């Protein structure tokens, strides 16, 4: 019975799950931001290449 009570009070697993969720959220936000920036950067370089080719 003491083992079950000790297991029920243990919060280290919950903390690890919370840190995992935070890391996953940061990863998703980073991927979204990088994807957005890369699209804008690609457009900028394409515009510059077109301008240089026209000269």
N, C-alpha and C positions, 0 to 999 in steps of 0.2 A: 504494500500500500504506500509506503514511503517513496518508493521509486516512482509511482504514478503521480504523487503530489509534486515531487521534485521535477518531473518531466513537464507537468502542467505549468509550473512557475518559470521554467526556462524560457527566456525570450531571445536567446542568441539566434535561433533560426528565423524568427520574425524580423530581427534587425538585418540579417543577411538578405532576406527577401526585399526589405525596404531599400537597402543599398542597391540591390540588383534592379529594382524598378526605377530608381533615380538614374542609374547609369543608362538604362534603356531609354528613358525619356531624353536625357542629354544627347544620346546617340541619334535618336530620331530628329531632334531639333537641329543638330549639327548637319546631318545629311540634307535636310530640307533647306537650310541656309546655304550650304555649299552648292546645291543644285541650282538654286535661284541665282546666286552670284555667277556661277559658271555660264548660265544661259545669257546673262547680261554681258559678261565678258566676251563670250563668243560673238555676240552681235556687234560689240565695239570693234573687235579685231576684223570681222568681216567688212564692216564699214570702212575701216582704215585701209584694208587690202583693196577694196573697190576704188577708193579715192586714189591710191597710189597707182593702180593699174590704168586709171583714166588719164594719168599725166604722161 
